[in-house]
Amino acid sequence: MFGNLFRKRVPIFKKRDRETWKQIRAALKEEGLKGARYGHYLQETVMGGGCGAKLDPRDFGRKGKIDREIYFVEVLPEDEERAREILRRRGIVPVVEENVLLDAALRKKPADDVVRL
């Protein structure tokens, strides 16, 4: 009855990149890959705007609201290689960023970015 609903999936994409997520989703759907899960969520705490309205003050700049969503694609383990091959043929590189949920100040930076005094 529920088929693939409660089955374990393998993440092949997890990043703050809406355009690539749309391309991956379209490619896998066109190829008929069943059982994939596509979604996005916001994993940041929002500081109160001072008036208790729970509005994010960063959303009121000149360029409007910033997209802070984390986009993900998960596939069934037996379909992982097929999904990666579909994306390779289309020139799409799926990335899983493990530290995407960390604040920018807490992320590990490459040694090249470190200034040594």
C-alpha positions in Angstrom: 0.0 0.0 0.0 2.7 2.5 1.0 5.4 1.1 -1.3 8.5 3.4 -1.0 7.0 5.8 1.5 9.0 4.6 4.6 12.1 3.2 2.9 15.5 4.5 3.7 17.0 6.9 1.1 20.5 8.1 0.3 21.2 11.8 0.0 22.7 12.8 -3.4 22.2 16.6 -3.1 22.0 18.9 -0.1 22.9 22.5 -0.6 21.6 26.1 -0.6 21.2 26.1 -4.4 17.7 26.3 -5.7 18.6 26.4 -9.4 20.7 23.2 -9.3 18.0 21.5 -7.2 15.4 22.3 -9.9 17.7 20.9 -12.6 18.3 17.7 -10.7 14.6 17.3 -9.9 13.6 17.8 -13.5 16.3 15.4 -14.8 15.3 12.6 -12.5 11.6 13.0 -13.1 12.1 13.0 -16.9 14.1 9.8 -16.7 11.3 8.2 -14.7 13.3 7.6 -11.5 10.7 6.5 -8.9 11.0 6.8 -5.1 13.1 9.9 -5.0 12.4 12.5 -2.4 12.8 16.2 -3.2 12.4 19.0 -0.6 13.6 22.1 1.1 13.6 23.5 4.6 14.8 26.4 6.7 17.2 25.5 9.5 18.1 28.9 11.0 16.9 30.5 14.1 15.4 33.9 13.5 16.3 36.7 15.9 13.3 38.9 17.0 13.0 42.2 15.1 12.7 44.2 18.3 8.9 44.4 18.3 8.3 40.7 19.0 7.0 40.1 15.5 9.4 37.2 14.7 10.4 38.9 11.4 13.9 38.4 10.1 15.4 41.9 9.8 17.7 40.6 7.1 14.7 40.2 4.7 14.1 44.0 4.4 17.2 45.1 2.4 17.2 46.6 -1.1 17.2 43.3 -2.9 14.3 41.8 -0.9 14.2 38.4 0.8 17.3 36.2 0.7 16.8 32.5 0.0 18.2 30.7 3.0 16.4 27.4 2.3 18.4 24.1 2.3 17.5 22.0 -0.8 17.9 18.2 -0.8 17.4 15.2 -3.1 17.3 11.7 -1.7 17.0 8.5 -3.7 16.6 4.8 -2.9 19.9 3.0 -2.3 19.4 0.7 -5.3 18.8 3.8 -7.5 21.8 5.8 -6.4 24.1 4.8 -9.3 21.4 5.3 -11.9 20.6 8.7 -10.5 24.3 9.8 -10.5 24.6 8.5 -14.1 21.6 10.5 -15.2 23.1 13.6 -13.7 26.5 12.9 -15.2 25.0 12.7 -18.7 23.4 16.1 -18.3 26.5 17.7 -16.8 25.0 18.3 -13.3 27.3 17.8 -10.3 25.3 16.9 -7.2 26.9 18.1 -4.0 26.2 17.1 -0.4 27.4 19.8 2.0 27.6 18.2 5.5 28.1 21.6 7.2 25.3 23.4 5.4 23.5 23.8 8.7 26.3 25.5 10.6 26.5 29.3 10.8 29.2 30.8 8.6 31.4 31.6 11.5 31.4 28.0 12.7 32.2 26.3 9.4 35.7 24.9 8.9 37.6 27.1 6.5 40.3 25.8 4.1 43.9 26.4 5.3 44.4 28.9 2.4 41.8 31.3 4.0 43.5 31.4 7.3 45.6 34.5 8.0 48.7 33.7 10.0 50.3 36.4 12.0 
